């Protein structure tokens, strides 16, 4: 008789399994809701400035003139 399992041990086992299953389903249900909440209510990053407000690089004109020179010199060699 000493080797038998007590009755209270057998009756209390389904409750933790049920609690674990409920917790698992609740977690699986809350994760997509949390992601959806983040996507809908997170602050938006600031919009980039318009292209007219962006200044050109300091040597932009010189680079453009060098490229034009190279293109015209290649065209002249082809003739």
N, C-alpha and C positions, 0 to 999 in steps of 0.2 A: 504494500500500500504506500510506502514511502516514495516509490519510484514514479507514481502517477503524477500527471500534470494537474495543478489546481484548476478549479472551474473558472475562477475570475480571470486567469490568464487566457483561456480560450475565448471567453466572451468579449474581452477588450481588444482583440486583434482586428476585427473588421472595422472598427471605428478609425484607427489611424490610417488604414488603407483608403477608407472613404474620404477622410480629410486630405490625404495626399492627392487623391484623384481630383477632388474639388479644387484644391490649390493649383494643381497642374493646369486644369481647364481654365481657371481664372487667369493664370499667368499667360496662357496662350491667347486668351481673349483680350487682355490688356496691352500686350505688346503691339499689335497693329493699331490699336487706338492711340497709344503713345506716339507712334511714328506719324500717324495722321495728324495728331495735334501739333507735333513739331513742324510738319510741313505746312500746315495751314496758318499757324500763329507765330512762327519764328520771324524776327525782324528781317526785313529785306535789306540786302547790301545796297549802298548808295549807287545811283546810276552813274556810268562813266560820263565824263564831260563831252559835250558835242565836239565834232571834229574841227569846227571853226575856232574853238577856244584852245585847242592843243597847238602849242608852238612847234615850229619845225626844229630839227636838230641844228646846232650852231654852224655846222659845215654843210648843211643841206644844199645850198646854192652851188658851192664849189663841187660837191659830188655830182650834182646834176649836170654841171657844165663839163666835167671830165667824162661822164657817160655820153653826152652828146658828141664830144670830140671823138671819142673812140668809135661811136657808131658811124659818124661821117667819114672817119678815116678808113674804116673797113669797107664802106660803100664805094669810096674813091678807088681803093685797090681792086675791087671787083670789076671796074669798068675797063 
